[in-house]
Amino acid sequence: MSAIYINPVVYTSRPGETRTRAENETYDLLDKLNIGFSRIDHGAAMTIEDCAGVDELLDVDMCKNLFLCNRQQTEFYFLMLPGNKQFKTKVLSAQLGVARLSFAGSEAMQRYLGVAPGSLSVLGLAYDTDRRVRLLIDAELFACEYIGCHPCANTSSLKIKSSDLLDVFLKHTGHNAEKVILSD
């Protein structure tokens, strides 16, 4: 079980109080796109392990999100995979035809996705207006009815229909979801 505090109340609306700029803008966009969600609030969840209790309360598996780049830091990738799945750089690099992938720095994360480490979320693609970041989604997640993610702040978590994310949100941002197969 998670070591962070988790408020056990599940909400289906945005918080009443003002949050961070990125979080407020995320809720504004979800409202604009008419994307429903379930939400819980909790202490800062810095790792997928911190989200164990979140998974239970929202009845969703929170995604593991990784922000990656090539060696030259000219190509950026947002990878979503099941929280319990191991990430193997070699497997993904081979599929992408990239010699070497590494974790992108916090400066690039802030510049392209509008978030700091720990708050990485697919919803941050709304800030990537130049579409510099390629979205990669593990094949297993395409079979999930719901996706668990942060609203660009790691003190709340959302449960969103996968179809809303893939068909409505990504269409709005102009990003395409590329299926990758990451074996354990």
Secondary structure, 3 states (H helix, E strand, C coil): CCCCCECCCCECCCCCCCCCHHHHHHHHHHHHCCCCCEEEEECCCCCCHHHHHHHHHHCCCEEEEEEEEECCCCCEEEEEEECCCCCCHHHHHHHHCCCCEEECCHHHHHHHHCCCCCCCCHHHHHHCCCCCEEEEEEHHHHCCCEEEECCCCCCEEEEEEHHHHHHHHHHHHCCCEEEECCCC
